[in-house]
Amino acid sequence: MAGAISPRVLRALIAFGAAAVLALWWHSTLAVSGLGGWLTGAGEVLGLLAGYGVVVLVLLMARIRPVERGVGADRLARWHASGGRYVIGLVSGHAIAITWGYAVTAHTSPASETATLLSTYPDVAMATAAWFLLLGVGVVSARAARRRLRYETWYYLHFYTYLAIALAFSHQLAVGAAFSGDPAARFWWSALYVVAALLVVWYRVVVPARDFARHGFRVAGVRTESPATVSIYIRGRHLRELEAEPGQFFRWRFLTRDLWWGSHPYSLSAAPSDDLMRITVRDVGDHSAALRRLKPGTRVLAEGPFGAFIPIRTSRSVLLLAGGVGITPLRAMFATLSGKVTLIYRASTWQDIVFQAELDAIAEARGSCVHYVVGSRSDFGTDPLSAAGLRQLVPGVHRMDVYLCGPPGMTGTAVAALTEAGVPRRRIRYESFEF
Ligand SMILES: Cc1cc2nc3c(=O)[nH]c(=O)nc-3n(C[C@H](O)[C@H](O)[C@H](O)COP(=O)(O)OP(=O)(O)OC[C@H]3O[C@@H](n4cnc5c(N)ncnc54)[C@H](O)[C@@H]3O)c2cc1C
């Protein structure tokens, strides 16, 4: 993909940065001796890696377009979540090892060394507050706690990590052995933080504001697709410049009194033209339900396009597998993919099916095929999307490229069934409507 950074390249860049951090410690360490020295050395390494790790975590979520496009927002969110656990482990290990190491060297107890560090070392008290903030964010991000929180609560609590990073920064330069007496190391370490902050401001604030000014997004109309689903049409200027592709999504902020404060991701449900985009939204909560009442002319901040769920052209036939509202990105792909395309659209009831007339018309015009698989598992007596069911519905499925979008539960079982039906895992691409 042009202008995109692949997962492999991003992993290599992160690993290169980590290696550079280890080299920085090596360069600044003349010798390590005794238990105290080894503990202190380990604490320094862990601290440097933690200081680097928080920057990586922030950059993963900075919405840097080439990264989002190449790696995918859902994968970035997964890396961020698992990276967060490592960073909290590094910070905790750093605090414990350094305190213990200093205590051993000074022949004192860890408790008394803690008091000394907090009261006499510059900025260590602030860094300790940062550690507790990070631990707090880690606790609310843990799966069990997160399930009990509103998305918005969980999301806004994350802003405390920025405060934690700011609080912890100065102690790194003030007491970090790698930086004392090494102006070049101090310069490059500070530059890392400044560049990260600039990238966040650029991609999260400047680019959306610039796009709003350039494209002038406004709601053009709202159409009811089913009792629980509406399509929103958004008009704008020069939309082709955005280079949005079927399968991608934007983060939408509708500038009404009630909705302006929250931006929510919705996929394009049709390929955009130069002046019109469409999203299709199922009512599942406050924001999605309110979209039904949007008035034409409402201003919209559209941040994107994002996502790596983009068709890769090959000579193979394509299977699109949609569950529920997961039809939205696949509807956009169905209309634009060339070659032999089959769409399976799974829903619990016929009321949940949207775009039926559009899908049938596209299928007829392009010689493609749509299978509506409607009903509960008990209606079928078995899973209609099991490996055997898929083979029967789509002969030759094992030779196809598959694009899958649906609720997380369905995605997991469908990937397993497709793999069992013989589709290699690398040819199954999916989008999760959950970060
Ligand atoms: C990449 C992507 C593409 C999506 N495309 C579509 C689409 O085309 N059509 C559609 O109907 N839905 C889509 N969704 C899901 C949609 O974003 C959520 O259903 C919606 O944000 C729910 O908000 P709410 O306030 O109505 O419900 P809530 O009750 O507040 O949230 C329900 C669930 O939605 C998720 N969610 C809530 N707010 C956000 C947010 N700001 N950002 C990310 N996730 C959030 C959380 O998992 C939450 O548990 C997509 C989600 C993602 C991640």
Ligand as a Chemical Component Dictionary entry (heavy atoms), coordinates in Angstrom:
data_LIG
# 
_chem_comp.id                   LIG 
_chem_comp.type                 NON-POLYMER 
_chem_comp.pdbx_formal_charge   0 
_chem_comp.three_letter_code    LIG 
# 
loop_
_chem_comp_atom.comp_id 
_chem_comp_atom.atom_id 
_chem_comp_atom.alt_atom_id 
_chem_comp_atom.type_symbol 
_chem_comp_atom.charge 
_chem_comp_atom.model_Cartn_x 
_chem_comp_atom.model_Cartn_y 
_chem_comp_atom.model_Cartn_z 
_chem_comp_atom.pdbx_ordinal 
LIG C1  C1  C 0 -13.181 0.607  13.182 1  
LIG C2  C2  C 0 -14.644 0.660  13.595 2  
LIG C3  C3  C 0 -15.622 0.822  12.629 3  
LIG C4  C4  C 0 -16.963 0.848  13.010 4  
LIG N1  N1  N 0 -17.928 0.983  12.034 5  
LIG C5  C5  C 0 -19.221 0.971  12.395 6  
LIG C6  C6  C 0 -20.250 1.097  11.403 7  
LIG O1  O1  O 0 -19.984 1.235  10.211 8  
LIG N2  N2  N 0 -21.546 1.072  11.809 9  
LIG C7  C7  C 0 -21.886 0.931  13.150 10 
LIG O2  O2  O 0 -23.075 0.921  13.468 11 
LIG N3  N3  N 0 -20.938 0.808  14.095 12 
LIG C8  C8  C 0 -19.629 0.827  13.759 13 
LIG N4  N4  N 0 -18.664 0.723  14.725 14 
LIG C9  C9  C 0 -19.082 0.612  16.131 15 
LIG C10 C10 C 0 -19.438 2.005  16.676 16 
LIG O3  O3  O 0 -18.283 2.828  16.706 17 
LIG C11 C11 C 0 -20.013 1.897  18.084 18 
LIG O4  O4  O 0 -21.148 1.062  18.038 19 
LIG C12 C12 C 0 -20.417 3.257  18.598 20 
LIG O5  O5  O 0 -19.284 4.080  18.768 21 
LIG C13 C13 C 0 -21.178 3.068  19.894 22 
LIG O6  O6  O 0 -21.309 4.293  20.574 23 
LIG P1  P1  P 0 -22.608 4.545  21.464 24 
LIG O7  O7  O 0 -22.403 5.765  22.316 25 
LIG O8  O8  O 0 -23.824 4.533  20.605 26 
LIG O9  O9  O 0 -22.721 3.238  22.368 27 
LIG P2  P2  P 0 -22.039 2.898  23.738 28 
LIG O10 O10 O 0 -23.046 2.160  24.534 29 
LIG O11 O11 O 0 -21.397 4.112  24.356 30 
LIG O12 O12 O 0 -20.873 1.930  23.287 31 
LIG C14 C14 C 0 -21.085 0.612  22.869 32 
LIG C15 C15 C 0 -19.718 0.029  22.533 33 
LIG O13 O13 O 0 -19.196 0.716  21.358 34 
LIG C16 C16 C 0 -17.794 0.981  21.522 35 
LIG N5  N5  N 0 -17.581 2.428  21.501 36 
LIG C17 C17 C 0 -18.318 3.372  22.111 37 
LIG N6  N6  N 0 -17.842 4.606  21.848 38 
LIG C18 C18 C 0 -16.750 4.419  21.084 39 
LIG C19 C19 C 0 -15.805 5.304  20.502 40 
LIG N7  N7  N 0 -15.877 6.634  20.670 41 
LIG N8  N8  N 0 -14.777 4.767  19.782 42 
LIG C20 C20 C 0 -14.685 3.439  19.615 43 
LIG N9  N9  N 0 -15.559 2.542  20.117 44 
LIG C21 C21 C 0 -16.568 3.033  20.847 45 
LIG C22 C22 C 0 -17.381 0.372  22.843 46 
LIG O14 O14 O 0 -16.883 -0.937 22.587 47 
LIG C23 C23 C 0 -18.660 0.272  23.623 48 
LIG O15 O15 O 0 -18.629 -0.767 24.549 49 
LIG C24 C24 C 0 -17.326 0.716  14.373 50 
LIG C25 C25 C 0 -16.334 0.588  15.340 51 
LIG C26 C26 C 0 -15.008 0.548  14.964 52 
LIG C27 C27 C 0 -13.956 0.394  16.031 53 
# 
loop_
_chem_comp_bond.comp_id 
_chem_comp_bond.atom_id_1 
_chem_comp_bond.atom_id_2 
_chem_comp_bond.value_order 
_chem_comp_bond.pdbx_ordinal 
LIG C1  C2  SING 1  
LIG C2  C3  SING 2  
LIG C2  C26 DOUB 3  
LIG C3  C4  DOUB 4  
LIG C4  N1  SING 5  
LIG C4  C24 SING 6  
LIG N1  C5  DOUB 7  
LIG C5  C6  SING 8  
LIG C5  C8  SING 9  
LIG C6  O1  DOUB 10 
LIG C6  N2  SING 11 
LIG N2  C7  SING 12 
LIG C7  O2  DOUB 13 
LIG C7  N3  SING 14 
LIG N3  C8  DOUB 15 
LIG C8  N4  SING 16 
LIG N4  C9  SING 17 
LIG N4  C24 SING 18 
LIG C9  C10 SING 19 
LIG C10 O3  SING 20 
LIG C10 C11 SING 21 
LIG C11 O4  SING 22 
LIG C11 C12 SING 23 
LIG C12 O5  SING 24 
LIG C12 C13 SING 25 
LIG C13 O6  SING 26 
LIG O6  P1  SING 27 
LIG P1  O7  DOUB 28 
LIG P1  O8  SING 29 
LIG P1  O9  SING 30 
LIG O9  P2  SING 31 
LIG P2  O10 DOUB 32 
LIG P2  O11 SING 33 
LIG P2  O12 SING 34 
LIG O12 C14 SING 35 
LIG C14 C15 SING 36 
LIG C15 O13 SING 37 
LIG C15 C23 SING 38 
LIG O13 C16 SING 39 
LIG C16 N5  SING 40 
LIG C16 C22 SING 41 
LIG N5  C17 SING 42 
LIG N5  C21 SING 43 
LIG C17 N6  DOUB 44 
LIG N6  C18 SING 45 
LIG C18 C19 SING 46 
LIG C18 C21 DOUB 47 
LIG C19 N7  SING 48 
LIG C19 N8  DOUB 49 
LIG N8  C20 SING 50 
LIG C20 N9  DOUB 51 
LIG N9  C21 SING 52 
LIG C22 O14 SING 53 
LIG C22 C23 SING 54 
LIG C23 O15 SING 55 
LIG C24 C25 DOUB 56 
LIG C25 C26 SING 57 
LIG C26 C27 SING 58 
# 
